[in-house]
Amino acid sequence: MTINLDNKYDVILDAREDRCPMPLLKAKMALSKMAVGERLCLTACDAGSLKDIPQYVALVGFSLLSKCEDNDVYTFVIQKS
């Protein structure tokens, strides 16, 4: 996990080397430390993330600001609410 200095995201989490369920678990851990209104940018290569991340975000009531796929790399921007 890194803190982003360009202010577009508050936290950037690179989980491209991780397999299920680690991208989701790392996202949960990062979000638990973040303040309401902050944004997390998560990148992952595990295809399960395409289902797991949006379901978790909806379950806890956070906002999925964007989700994109590029060459088997999935990027999610989540705002904690």
DRENTI-348047 format. One line per field, with one value per atom (N, C-alpha, C, O): atom name; x, z, y. Coordinates in pm, 1 decimal. Layout:
<zaros>
atom	CA / ...
c1	X / ...
c3	Z / ...
c2	Y / ...
</zaros>
This chain:
<zaros>
atom	N / CA / C / O / N / CA / C / O / N / CA / C / O / N / CA / C / O / N / CA / C / O / N / CA / C / O / N / CA / C / O / N / CA / C / O / N / CA / C / O / N / CA / C / O / N / CA / C / O / N / CA / C / O / N / CA / C / O / N / CA / C / O / N / CA / C / O / N / CA / C / O / N / CA / C / O / N / CA / C / O / N / CA / C / O / N / CA / C / O / N / CA / C / O / N / CA / C / O / N / CA / C / O / N / CA / C / O / N / CA / C / O / N / CA / C / O / N / CA / C / O / N / CA / C / O / N / CA / C / O / N / CA / C / O / N / CA / C / O / N / CA / C / O / N / CA / C / O / N / CA / C / O / N / CA / C / O / N / CA / C / O / N / CA / C / O / N / CA / C / O / N / CA / C / O / N / CA / C / O / N / CA / C / O / N / CA / C / O / N / CA / C / O / N / CA / C / O / N / CA / C / O / N / CA / C / O / N / CA / C / O / N / CA / C / O / N / CA / C / O / N / CA / C / O / N / CA / C / O / N / CA / C / O / N / CA / C / O / N / CA / C / O / N / CA / C / O / N / CA / C / O / N / CA / C / O / N / CA / C / O / N / CA / C / O / N / CA / C / O / N / CA / C / O / N / CA / C / O / N / CA / C / O / N / CA / C / O / N / CA / C / O / N / CA / C / O / N / CA / C / O / N / CA / C / O / N / CA / C / O / N / CA / C / O / N / CA / C / O / N / CA / C / O / N / CA / C / O / N / CA / C / O / N / CA / C / O / N / CA / C / O / N / CA / C / O / N / CA / C / O / N / CA / C / O / N / CA / C / O / N / CA / C / O
c1	85.0 / 0.0 / 89.4 / 188.9 / 52.4 / 126.7 / 29.6 / -86.9 / 79.5 / 1.7 / 36.1 / 153.4 / -64.7 / -44.9 / -25.8 / -98.5 / 70.7 / 100.5 / 31.8 / 35.4 / -31.3 / -93.7 / -238.0 / -303.7 / -287.7 / -420.5 / -537.2 / -652.2 / -512.3 / -622.7 / -682.5 / -804.0 / -593.8 / -633.9 / -562.7 / -452.9 / -625.3 / -562.3 / -469.5 / -366.8 / -506.7 / -425.4 / -423.5 / -526.4 / -305.5 / -290.9 / -245.6 / -147.2 / -318.1 / -288.2 / -263.7 / -353.4 / -142.3 / -104.8 / -112.2 / -26.6 / -215.1 / -233.6 / -221.1 / -279.9 / -144.9 / -133.0 / -64.4 / -88.2 / 18.8 / 88.8 / 10.3 / 51.6 / -100.4 / -177.9 / -290.2 / -347.7 / -320.1 / -430.5 / -542.0 / -520.8 / -659.7 / -779.0 / -750.4 / -693.6 / -787.9 / -871.0 / -791.1 / -848.6 / -661.6 / -576.1 / -609.3 / -604.5 / -642.7 / -677.8 / -794.7 / -791.7 / -895.3 / -1009.7 / -969.3 / -1007.7 / -893.7 / -852.7 / -765.1 / -780.2 / -674.0 / -589.3 / -670.2 / -642.7 / -769.5 / -856.8 / -935.1 / -947.1 / -988.0 / -1061.8 / -973.6 / -1015.9 / -850.5 / -758.3 / -725.3 / -722.6 / -700.2 / -668.3 / -787.1 / -771.0 / -905.8 / -1025.3 / -1056.1 / -1107.1 / -1025.6 / -1053.8 / -968.9 / -1007.4 / -854.5 / -764.9 / -789.7 / -731.5 / -876.0 / -900.2 / -1015.7 / -1103.0 / -1015.5 / -1123.0 / -1237.3 / -1217.7 / -1354.1 / -1471.1 / -1440.1 / -1388.0 / -1473.0 / -1450.5 / -1320.1 / -1302.4 / -1228.6 / -1102.7 / -1122.0 / -1215.1 / -1030.6 / -1040.7 / -923.0 / -807.5 / -955.6 / -858.0 / -854.3 / -958.5 / -734.0 / -716.0 / -650.2 / -538.1 / -719.3 / -672.2 / -648.3 / -735.1 / -531.0 / -505.2 / -482.3 / -414.0 / -540.5 / -530.4 / -531.7 / -581.5 / -476.2 / -477.8 / -563.6 / -588.7 / -608.2 / -690.8 / -832.4 / -898.2 / -879.0 / -1010.5 / -1124.2 / -1229.2 / -1105.5 / -1208.2 / -1236.2 / -1343.8 / -1141.0 / -1159.1 / -1272.0 / -1337.3 / -1294.9 / -1402.4 / -1538.0 / -1625.5 / -1555.8 / -1680.5 / -1671.0 / -1762.2 / -1559.5 / -1545.7 / -1546.3 / -1615.5 / -1470.6 / -1456.7 / -1590.4 / -1631.7 / -1659.7 / -1788.8 / -1891.2 / -1968.2 / -1893.2 / -1987.8 / -1957.5 / -2048.8 / -1830.7 / -1793.6 / -1828.5 / -1885.3 / -1794.6 / -1822.0 / -1971.9 / -2011.7 / -2054.2 / -2199.7 / -2248.0 / -2335.8 / -2190.8 / -2232.1 / -2209.2 / -2293.7 / -2094.7 / -2061.4 / -2108.7 / -2096.4 / -2162.6 / -2218.5 / -2118.3 / -2146.4 / -2000.2 / -1904.0 / -1939.6 / -2031.5 / -1868.3 / -1895.0 / -1785.4 / -1667.2 / -1824.7 / -1731.4 / -1733.6 / -1824.5 / -1632.5 / -1629.4 / -1593.9 / -1643.2 / -1508.0 / -1476.0 / -1419.9 / -1363.7 / -1437.1 / -1385.3 / -1345.8 / -1427.3 / -1220.3 / -1180.3 / -1085.5 / -1020.6 / -1080.0 / -995.5 / -908.5 / -957.4 / -778.9 / -686.1 / -579.0 / -495.1 / -582.5 / -484.8 / -475.3 / -365.9 / -589.6 / -597.5 / -548.8 / -512.4 / -547.5 / -522.7 / -651.8 / -703.8 / -701.7 / -829.2 / -800.8 / -726.9 / -859.9 / -840.2 / -974.9 / -1072.0 / -977.5 / -1098.6 / -1067.5 / -962.4 / -1158.7 / -1147.7 / -1268.7 / -1383.8 / -1238.9 / -1341.7 / -1334.1 / -1226.2 / -1451.1 / -1457.6 / -1525.6 / -1635.9 / -1458.6 / -1514.9 / -1624.0 / -1604.1 / -1738.8 / -1849.6 / -1907.8 / -2002.1
c3	0.0 / 0.0 / 0.0 / 72.1 / -81.3 / -83.5 / -74.2 / -112.3 / -23.7 / -19.7 / -147.0 / -177.1 / -220.0 / -346.3 / -319.7 / -240.2 / -385.8 / -364.0 / -462.7 / -445.1 / -567.1 / -666.1 / -631.5 / -707.1 / -520.1 / -466.1 / -548.5 / -513.8 / -656.4 / -730.2 / -648.7 / -644.8 / -583.4 / -493.2 / -360.8 / -356.5 / -254.6 / -123.6 / -95.9 / -29.6 / -147.4 / -128.5 / -259.6 / -325.4 / -296.9 / -413.9 / -365.2 / -292.1 / -406.2 / -363.9 / -487.1 / -569.3 / -499.3 / -611.5 / -566.1 / -490.9 / -612.2 / -576.8 / -701.1 / -707.2 / -799.3 / -924.4 / -908.0 / -987.5 / -808.6 / -787.3 / -697.4 / -677.7 / -643.9 / -546.6 / -612.4 / -712.3 / -556.2 / -602.4 / -499.5 / -383.2 / -543.4 / -460.5 / -332.5 / -338.9 / -221.0 / -191.7 / -152.5 / -100.7 / -175.6 / -124.7 / -176.9 / -97.7 / -305.5 / -345.3 / -263.1 / -221.9 / -240.2 / -160.9 / -16.0 / 42.4 / 42.4 / 182.0 / 200.0 / 297.9 / 106.6 / 114.9 / 97.9 / 163.8 / 10.4 / -7.0 / 121.3 / 164.2 / 182.0 / 308.2 / 415.6 / 486.5 / 427.3 / 528.0 / 502.3 / 595.2 / 376.4 / 343.0 / 372.1 / 430.9 / 330.8 / 352.0 / 500.1 / 540.5 / 580.9 / 724.3 / 790.5 / 894.6 / 731.8 / 786.8 / 727.7 / 772.9 / 627.1 / 557.4 / 619.6 / 684.0 / 599.9 / 648.2 / 547.2 / 428.4 / 595.1 / 508.4 / 403.7 / 435.7 / 278.0 / 167.9 / 93.3 / -17.7 / 153.2 / 84.8 / -25.0 / -21.6 / -123.8 / -239.7 / -245.8 / -224.8 / -274.9 / -291.5 / -438.3 / -499.8 / -494.2 / -628.9 / -613.1 / -563.3 / -655.2 / -642.8 / -781.0 / -867.8 / -802.8 / -926.1 / -891.1 / -793.8 / -972.1 / -948.0 / -1082.1 / -1182.1 / -1082.0 / -1202.1 / -1183.2 / -1279.1 / -1062.6 / -1035.4 / -1087.4 / -1047.4 / -1176.7 / -1239.4 / -1137.9 / -1163.0 / -1025.0 / -920.8 / -866.2 / -811.7 / -880.2 / -832.6 / -905.2 / -848.4 / -1030.8 / -1107.9 / -1042.6 / -1054.6 / -974.2 / -903.5 / -756.9 / -703.0 / -692.8 / -548.0 / -505.0 / -410.0 / -573.3 / -530.9 / -541.5 / -443.5 / -657.0 / -663.2 / -562.9 / -506.6 / -539.8 / -442.1 / -301.2 / -226.9 / -264.6 / -131.2 / -115.9 / -14.5 / -215.9 / -210.0 / -192.1 / -112.3 / -266.4 / -253.9 / -116.6 / -57.2 / -66.7 / 62.3 / 176.9 / 265.4 / 175.7 / 285.5 / 261.2 / 349.6 / 142.3 / 115.3 / 71.4 / 79.3 / 24.6 / -30.4 / -176.2 / -230.0 / -239.9 / -379.7 / -469.9 / -447.5 / -571.6 / -674.5 / -782.7 / -865.5 / -781.3 / -872.0 / -1014.1 / -1110.6 / -1026.6 / -1159.0 / -1150.5 / -1049.1 / -1260.8 / -1274.5 / -1420.2 / -1509.6 / -1444.9 / -1583.3 / -1594.1 / -1497.6 / -1714.9 / -1744.3 / -1863.8 / -1965.3 / -1850.7 / -1959.6 / -1958.5 / -1868.5 / -2059.1 / -2070.5 / -1942.9 / -1892.0 / -1892.0 / -1771.5 / -1645.1 / -1548.0 / -1645.0 / -1524.1 / -1494.0 / -1577.4 / -1373.5 / -1332.0 / -1234.7 / -1137.7 / -1261.6 / -1176.7 / -1121.9 / -1195.6 / -991.7 / -922.2 / -843.3 / -780.1 / -847.7 / -764.3 / -670.7 / -714.3 / -542.0 / -438.3 / -347.6 / -304.8 / -318.5 / -222.0 / -96.1 / -100.9 / 15.5 / 143.8 / 183.9 / 181.8 / 220.3 / 263.5 / 393.1 / 445.2
c2	-117.1 / 0.0 / 123.1 / 129.6 / 219.3 / 345.0 / 461.7 / 451.2 / 570.7 / 694.2 / 771.1 / 793.1 / 811.0 / 880.8 / 1029.7 / 1089.3 / 1088.0 / 1229.0 / 1321.6 / 1443.4 / 1266.4 / 1355.2 / 1390.0 / 1461.5 / 1341.4 / 1372.5 / 1320.2 / 1347.2 / 1246.3 / 1185.9 / 1072.0 / 1052.9 / 996.6 / 888.4 / 910.5 / 966.0 / 867.3 / 879.6 / 762.4 / 777.4 / 645.1 / 524.7 / 447.2 / 431.9 / 398.6 / 312.7 / 175.8 / 164.2 / 72.4 / -63.7 / -149.4 / -168.6 / -200.5 / -286.5 / -431.4 / -477.9 / -503.1 / -644.0 / -732.4 / -840.4 / -686.4 / -761.4 / -896.1 / -987.1 / -910.5 / -1037.3 / -1132.9 / -1247.2 / -1087.8 / -1166.5 / -1244.6 / -1201.3 / -1358.0 / -1442.1 / -1440.6 / -1406.4 / -1477.8 / -1482.6 / -1562.0 / -1671.0 / -1510.3 / -1392.8 / -1269.0 / -1173.3 / -1268.5 / -1160.9 / -1020.6 / -926.5 / -1000.7 / -863.5 / -807.1 / -691.2 / -888.3 / -842.9 / -819.2 / -717.9 / -909.1 / -892.9 / -769.4 / -696.4 / -745.9 / -627.1 / -499.4 / -399.1 / -502.5 / -386.0 / -358.9 / -244.1 / -464.2 / -448.1 / -386.1 / -294.9 / -436.2 / -384.3 / -237.7 / -157.0 / -203.5 / -64.8 / 26.7 / 133.6 / -15.9 / 66.8 / 85.1 / 189.6 / -15.5 / -4.8 / 103.5 / 156.8 / 136.4 / 238.2 / 376.5 / 475.1 / 383.6 / 509.0 / 586.0 / 527.7 / 716.4 / 802.3 / 806.0 / 780.1 / 837.8 / 853.0 / 959.5 / 1066.4 / 929.0 / 1021.8 / 998.1 / 1048.1 / 922.3 / 895.2 / 791.8 / 711.4 / 795.8 / 707.5 / 610.2 / 647.5 / 485.7 / 379.0 / 338.9 / 316.1 / 330.3 / 276.8 / 140.3 / 130.5 / 35.9 / -101.9 / -159.1 / -149.6 / -218.9 / -292.5 / -438.5 / -470.5 / -527.1 / -671.2 / -743.9 / -692.2 / -864.0 / -948.6 / -1072.9 / -1145.8 / -1097.5 / -1213.7 / -1189.4 / -1093.3 / -1276.9 / -1258.4 / -1259.0 / -1199.8 / -1324.3 / -1324.2 / -1185.8 / -1160.7 / -1096.4 / -959.1 / -887.7 / -800.2 / -924.9 / -861.5 / -880.2 / -794.4 / -991.0 / -1018.2 / -977.4 / -914.6 / -1013.6 / -994.6 / -848.7 / -812.2 / -765.9 / -625.8 / -550.3 / -488.4 / -553.1 / -482.5 / -535.9 / -458.1 / -667.1 / -722.6 / -673.3 / -637.4 / -671.3 / -622.7 / -475.3 / -434.8 / -395.7 / -251.2 / -225.5 / -140.7 / -298.9 / -283.7 / -329.6 / -267.1 / -438.2 / -493.5 / -396.1 / -383.1 / -327.3 / -237.0 / -93.8 / -9.1 / -66.0 / 65.9 / 170.8 / 290.4 / 127.4 / 222.0 / 249.3 / 187.5 / 340.5 / 374.7 / 320.3 / 346.1 / 245.5 / 201.3 / 308.4 / 312.4 / 395.5 / 509.1 / 467.6 / 526.0 / 366.6 / 315.6 / 175.0 / 133.5 / 103.2 / -33.0 / -48.1 / -25.2 / -86.8 / -107.1 / -225.9 / -266.0 / -280.2 / -394.6 / -359.6 / -310.0 / -385.9 / -359.7 / -468.7 / -473.3 / -556.1 / -665.0 / -748.5 / -772.8 / -792.0 / -875.5 / -805.7 / -872.2 / -673.9 / -596.2 / -521.1 / -447.1 / -541.9 / -483.4 / -369.6 / -386.2 / -255.1 / -138.5 / -93.0 / -76.0 / -74.0 / -32.3 / 95.3 / 106.0 / 190.5 / 309.2 / 307.0 / 308.8 / 303.2 / 289.5 / 410.1 / 451.1 / 466.8 / 577.1 / 525.9 / 471.3 / 544.3 / 501.2 / 598.2 / 719.7 / 544.6 / 630.4 / 580.8 / 640.3
</zaros>
